[in-house]
Amino acid sequence: MGIGLGKSLEKTRVNFFGRITGLLRGARITEEMWEELESLLIQADVGVETTLELIERLRGRVARGEVSTPEGLKEALKEELLALLGEMPPSALDEPRLLTVILMVGVNGSGKTTSIAKLARYCQGRGHKVILAAADTFRAAAIDQLKIWGQRVGADVIAHQPGADPGAVVYDAIRACYARGADVLIIDTAGRLHTKYNLMQELRKIRNVAAKQVHNAPHETLLVLDATTGQNALSQAVHFKEVVDITGIVLAKLDGTAKGGAVFPIVRKLKVPIRFVGTGEKLEDWAEFDPKVFVEALLEEEHGNGSVKKP
């Protein structure tokens, strides 16, 4: 049993959002409280633009008489944070089809390969047979790393030699899925964001090969972001959105060192849902992203003994 989404946020809540919860225990709403709330949200990686928008909306609710106490302000903050995250559209994995093709993109070092292994294990747990495609042919280490993870999760890895055509790898991987009865293909791709033009050409080629072989493929294009890098993750996300049509985000390393707040500006800016989060180091430390669970976990009350008061 892996670490769940709520459990993974314990350190984040204590270190960052817990200070917001503490602030909103005051007797009344003051100007100092607004200033401190703004400062704490920015420190928690919510970002300046998103923070200012939140404060403006909350001030409006107070001015209209909808909120009159710090406790009411906390509930209003939860509602506004949830509104930022929006509705969670259904996943391509929930749709019945012969073969679901998932493209994984992200810069090197973001936790992409580990996330691929965790996603493979997650899919296997739902009764799918998974094959992995090593289409990051630019780095020999990436191919070797994917092969190791494939062995750990018991998934075949289709790979060519370093420097090979990524499109050819994807073509062979799709053929292998049909031949071996696999119904999920997860494709690793190169993370060379600094050579944006080459990356765009490579990803476009991979998408075209997949689309010709499988109807409507790729069915999901998931961007893996390192949750510990905060606003830098947002910058990466914006660049990747310019290159490829992202359908969802995977937040890797959301296990205590991340401040957590970067989730909000990322979704606000990209208009793309968070699909999954990596909640620890083990293969099972992987969770579907639930906006309500996420917001409640960030702003839960702590008792003196360290236990959490459930909403």
C-alpha positions as CSV (number, residue, x, y, z in Angstrom):
1,M,0.0,0.0,0.0
2,G,1.5,3.3,-1.1
3,I,1.4,6.8,0.5
4,G,-1.9,8.5,-0.3
5,L,-2.3,12.1,-1.5
6,G,-3.4,13.5,1.9
7,K,-0.6,11.7,3.8
8,S,2.0,12.9,1.4
9,L,1.1,16.5,2.2
10,E,1.7,16.3,6.0
11,K,5.1,18.1,6.0
12,T,3.9,20.6,3.4
13,R,0.9,21.4,5.6
14,V,3.0,21.8,8.8
15,N,5.9,23.8,7.1
16,F,3.9,26.1,4.8
17,F,0.1,26.0,4.7
18,G,-0.1,25.4,8.5
19,R,1.0,29.0,9.0
20,I,-2.0,30.1,6.9
21,T,-4.3,27.9,9.1
22,G,-2.7,29.4,12.2
23,L,-3.2,33.0,10.9
24,L,-6.9,32.4,10.2
25,R,-7.6,31.4,13.8
26,G,-7.7,35.1,14.8
27,A,-10.6,36.9,16.4
28,R,-11.4,39.2,13.5
29,I,-10.3,40.0,9.9
30,T,-7.7,42.9,10.0
31,E,-5.6,44.7,7.4
32,E,-2.5,43.0,8.9
33,M,-4.2,39.6,8.4
34,W,-4.6,40.4,4.7
35,E,-1.0,41.4,4.3
36,E,0.2,38.3,6.2
37,L,-2.1,36.0,4.1
38,E,-0.7,37.5,0.9
39,S,2.9,37.0,2.1
40,L,2.3,33.4,3.2
41,L,0.6,32.4,0.0
42,I,3.5,33.7,-2.0
43,Q,6.0,31.9,0.3
44,A,4.0,28.7,-0.3
45,D,4.7,28.9,-4.0
46,V,1.2,30.0,-5.0
47,G,2.9,32.8,-7.1
48,V,2.3,36.5,-7.1
49,E,-0.3,36.7,-9.9
50,T,-2.4,33.9,-8.5
51,T,-2.1,35.2,-4.9
52,L,-3.2,38.7,-5.9
53,E,-6.2,37.2,-7.7
54,L,-7.1,35.1,-4.7
55,I,-6.8,38.1,-2.2
56,E,-8.9,40.3,-4.5
57,R,-11.7,37.6,-4.7
58,L,-11.6,37.0,-0.9
59,R,-11.7,40.8,-0.2
60,G,-14.7,41.0,-2.5
61,R,-16.5,38.3,-0.5
62,V,-15.8,40.1,2.8
63,A,-17.0,43.4,1.3
64,R,-20.2,41.8,0.1
65,G,-20.8,40.4,3.6
66,E,-20.5,36.8,2.5
67,V,-17.6,36.3,5.0
68,S,-17.2,38.1,8.3
69,T,-14.8,35.9,10.4
70,P,-11.3,34.5,10.0
71,E,-12.8,31.0,10.1
72,G,-15.2,31.9,7.4
73,L,-12.3,33.4,5.4
74,K,-10.5,30.0,5.7
75,E,-13.5,28.2,4.2
76,A,-13.8,30.8,1.5
77,L,-10.0,30.4,0.7
78,K,-10.6,26.6,0.3
79,E,-13.5,27.3,-2.1
80,E,-11.4,29.7,-4.2
81,L,-8.5,27.3,-4.3
82,L,-10.8,24.5,-5.4
83,A,-12.3,26.8,-8.1
84,L,-8.8,27.4,-9.4
85,L,-8.2,23.7,-9.8
86,G,-11.5,23.3,-11.7
87,E,-13.4,20.1,-12.6
88,M,-11.4,16.9,-13.2
89,P,-12.3,15.7,-16.7
90,P,-12.4,11.9,-17.3
91,S,-9.1,10.2,-18.0
92,A,-8.4,8.4,-21.3
93,L,-7.5,5.3,-19.1
94,D,-11.2,5.1,-18.2
95,E,-12.3,4.8,-21.8
96,P,-12.6,1.2,-23.3
97,R,-10.3,0.7,-26.3
98,L,-8.1,-1.9,-27.8
99,L,-4.9,0.1,-27.1
100,T,-4.4,3.3,-25.0
101,V,-1.3,5.3,-25.9
102,I,0.2,7.6,-23.3
103,L,3.0,10.1,-24.2
104,M,5.2,11.2,-21.3
105,V,7.0,14.5,-21.6
106,G,9.2,16.5,-19.3
107,V,12.7,17.8,-18.8
108,N,15.5,15.4,-17.8
109,G,15.7,15.1,-14.0
110,S,12.0,15.9,-13.4
111,G,11.2,12.3,-12.3
112,K,9.8,11.3,-15.7
113,T,11.2,7.8,-15.9
114,T,10.2,6.9,-12.3
115,S,6.8,8.3,-13.0
116,I,6.5,6.1,-16.0
117,A,7.2,3.1,-13.8
118,K,4.7,4.2,-11.2
119,L,2.1,4.8,-13.9
120,A,2.8,1.3,-15.3
121,R,2.3,-0.3,-11.9
122,Y,-0.9,1.8,-11.4
123,C,-2.3,0.6,-14.8
124,Q,-1.3,-3.0,-14.0
125,G,-3.3,-2.7,-10.7
126,R,-6.3,-1.8,-12.8
127,G,-6.0,-5.0,-14.9
128,H,-4.1,-3.6,-17.9
129,K,-1.1,-5.2,-19.6
130,V,1.5,-2.5,-20.2
131,I,4.4,-2.1,-22.6
132,L,7.0,0.7,-22.3
133,A,8.6,2.5,-25.3
134,A,12.1,3.9,-24.9
135,A,11.7,6.8,-27.4
136,D,14.2,9.0,-25.6
137,T,16.9,7.7,-27.9
138,F,19.1,10.8,-27.4
139,R,20.5,9.5,-24.1
140,A,21.8,5.9,-23.7
141,A,21.3,6.3,-20.0
142,A,17.5,7.0,-20.5
143,I,17.1,3.7,-22.4
144,D,19.0,1.7,-19.8
145,Q,17.1,3.4,-16.9
146,L,13.7,2.5,-18.5
147,K,14.8,-1.1,-19.1
148,I,15.6,-1.4,-15.3
149,W,12.3,0.0,-14.3
150,G,10.5,-2.2,-16.8
151,Q,12.1,-5.3,-15.2
152,R,11.0,-4.0,-11.7
153,V,7.4,-3.6,-12.7
154,G,7.3,-6.6,-15.0
155,A,6.6,-4.7,-18.2
156,D,8.3,-5.3,-21.6
157,V,10.4,-2.4,-22.9
158,I,10.7,-1.8,-26.6
159,A,14.0,-0.1,-27.3
160,H,16.5,0.6,-30.2
161,Q,20.1,1.6,-30.1
162,P,21.0,5.1,-28.8
163,G,20.6,7.7,-31.6
164,A,17.9,5.7,-33.4
165,D,14.7,7.2,-34.8
166,P,12.2,7.7,-32.0
167,G,9.3,7.3,-34.4
168,A,10.6,3.8,-35.4
169,V,10.7,2.9,-31.7
170,V,7.1,3.9,-31.3
171,Y,6.1,2.1,-34.4
172,D,7.7,-1.2,-33.2
173,A,6.2,-0.7,-29.7
174,I,2.7,-0.4,-31.1
175,R,3.2,-3.5,-33.2
176,A,4.5,-5.3,-30.0
177,C,1.4,-4.2,-28.1
178,Y,-0.9,-5.8,-30.7
179,A,1.3,-9.0,-31.0
180,R,1.5,-9.5,-27.2
181,G,-2.0,-8.4,-26.2
182,A,-1.0,-5.3,-24.3
183,D,-3.7,-2.6,-24.0
184,V,-1.6,0.3,-22.6
185,L,1.5,1.7,-24.2
186,I,3.5,4.3,-22.2
187,I,6.1,6.2,-24.3
188,D,9.2,7.9,-22.8
189,T,10.4,11.0,-24.8
190,A,13.5,13.2,-24.8
191,G,13.6,16.1,-22.3
192,R,15.8,18.5,-24.2
193,L,13.9,21.7,-23.6
194,H,16.8,23.9,-24.5
195,T,16.7,22.6,-28.1
196,K,13.0,23.4,-28.4
197,Y,12.8,23.2,-32.2
198,N,14.4,19.7,-32.3
199,L,12.2,18.6,-29.4
200,M,9.1,19.9,-31.2
201,Q,10.0,18.0,-34.4
202,E,10.7,14.8,-32.5
203,L,7.5,14.9,-30.5
204,R,5.5,15.8,-33.6
205,K,7.0,12.8,-35.4
206,I,6.2,10.5,-32.5
207,R,2.6,11.8,-32.4
208,N,2.2,11.3,-36.1
209,V,3.4,7.7,-36.0
210,A,1.1,6.9,-33.1
211,A,-1.9,8.5,-34.8
212,K,-1.4,6.5,-38.0
213,Q,-1.2,3.2,-36.1
214,V,-3.9,3.8,-33.4
215,H,-7.1,5.8,-33.7
216,N,-6.9,9.2,-31.9
217,A,-3.5,8.4,-30.4
218,P,-1.8,9.6,-28.3
219,H,-4.8,9.5,-26.0
220,E,-3.0,11.3,-23.1
221,T,0.1,13.5,-23.2
222,L,1.2,13.9,-19.6
223,L,3.8,16.5,-18.6
224,V,5.9,15.4,-15.6
225,L,6.9,18.3,-13.3
226,D,9.2,18.2,-10.3
227,A,6.9,19.6,-7.5
228,T,10.0,20.6,-5.5
229,T,11.0,23.2,-8.1
230,G,8.0,25.4,-7.5
231,Q,7.7,28.4,-9.8
232,N,10.4,26.9,-12.1
233,A,8.0,24.0,-12.7
234,L,5.5,26.6,-13.9
235,S,8.0,28.0,-16.4
236,Q,8.8,24.5,-17.7
237,A,5.1,23.8,-18.1
238,V,4.5,26.9,-20.2
239,H,7.4,26.1,-22.5
240,F,6.2,22.5,-23.0
241,K,2.7,23.7,-23.7
242,E,4.1,25.7,-26.6
243,V,5.7,22.6,-28.0
244,V,3.1,19.9,-27.5
245,D,-0.6,19.5,-26.8
246,I,-0.6,18.5,-23.1
247,T,-3.7,16.8,-21.7
248,G,-2.6,16.4,-18.1
249,I,0.1,16.9,-15.5
250,V,2.0,14.5,-13.3
251,L,3.5,16.1,-10.2
252,A,6.5,14.1,-9.2
253,K,8.1,14.3,-5.7
254,L,5.1,15.8,-3.9
255,D,6.3,14.1,-0.7
256,G,7.2,16.8,1.9
257,T,9.9,18.9,0.4
258,A,7.5,20.5,-2.1
259,K,5.6,23.6,-0.9
260,G,2.5,22.5,-2.8
261,G,1.3,25.9,-3.8
262,A,2.7,25.8,-7.3
263,V,-0.2,23.4,-8.3
264,F,-2.5,26.4,-8.4
265,P,-0.7,28.8,-10.8
266,I,0.2,25.8,-13.0
267,V,-3.4,24.8,-13.5
268,R,-4.5,28.4,-13.7
269,K,-2.0,29.2,-16.4
270,L,-2.1,26.0,-18.5
271,K,-5.9,25.2,-18.1
272,V,-4.8,21.6,-17.9
273,P,-5.7,19.2,-15.0
274,I,-3.2,17.6,-12.6
275,R,-3.8,13.8,-13.3
276,F,-1.4,12.1,-10.9
277,V,1.1,12.8,-8.1
278,G,4.2,10.9,-7.0
279,T,3.9,10.8,-3.2
280,G,7.1,9.0,-2.2
281,E,10.0,6.9,-3.4
282,K,8.3,3.5,-3.7
283,L,6.6,2.2,-6.8
284,E,3.3,2.2,-5.0
285,D,3.7,5.9,-3.9
286,W,1.4,7.2,-6.6
287,A,-2.0,8.7,-6.4
288,E,-4.7,10.0,-8.6
289,F,-5.0,13.8,-8.0
290,D,-8.2,14.8,-6.2
291,P,-8.6,18.6,-6.0
292,K,-10.9,18.4,-2.9
293,V,-8.6,16.0,-1.0
294,F,-5.6,18.2,-1.9
295,V,-7.1,21.5,-0.7
296,E,-8.5,19.9,2.5
297,A,-5.2,18.3,3.3
298,L,-3.3,21.6,2.9
299,L,-5.6,23.4,5.2
300,E,-6.5,20.8,7.8
301,E,-6.3,21.7,11.5
302,E,-3.5,20.1,13.5
303,H,-4.2,19.1,17.1
304,G,-1.5,19.6,19.8
305,N,-0.6,15.9,19.7
306,G,0.2,16.1,16.0
307,S,-3.0,14.4,14.8
308,V,-5.2,16.0,12.2
309,K,-8.7,17.2,12.7
310,K,-10.7,15.9,9.7
311,P,-13.1,18.2,7.9
